[in-house]
Amino acid sequence: MKCDLCDNEAVVHLTQVVNDEMKEVHLCEEHAKEQGIDIHSPISITDILMGLGGPQKSITSELSLACPRCGMARDEFRKTGRLGCPECYKTFMAELTMAIKAMHHSAQHVGKIPAREGSQTRIKSKLARLQKELEGAIAREDYEKAAQLRDQIKTCRDEAAQDEGGAA
């Protein structure tokens, strides 16, 4: 098989499935080196999770992408797995989305709540849920349920105030 960028024999063959569409990239040894792929060392898990992305015809421009704000290059991001600035999130959104989907089997990252913020976060979440239920009960004119929810909200707010006082 020939290299996608020249007529030499391809030695690197990458296949990626994005949105149920399979994309293949074939590179000769020279173009693989130019793109930062070392064919003599094992591939990193970051490379596997992130893939090359982008259509075949624009592989050179896709691989040479860099953040306009901090100048971090795609290959540097792929090697370290870290971003340089807030603008990197927009610049490398395709890679981040693929990595999150590969790691979490979902398009959204759902992590753990830090212990020091956990109780406040849970209380705020419960308050929001109760408030929404209260609004629904009022809309349905279920005033008994609304009164119960009002009392639960007051108790929850008292817990939050007590928790904040104890954390200070």
Buried (B, 14 or more C-beta within 10 A) or exposed (E): EEBBBEEEEBBBEBEBEBEEEEBEBBBBBEBBBBBBBEEEEEEEEBBEBBBBBBEEEEBEEBBEBBBEEEEBBBBBBBEEEEBBEEBBEEBBEBBBBBBBBEEEEEEEEEEEEEEEEEBBEBBEEBBEEBBEBBEEBBEEEEEEBBEBBBEBBEEBEEBBEEBEEEEE
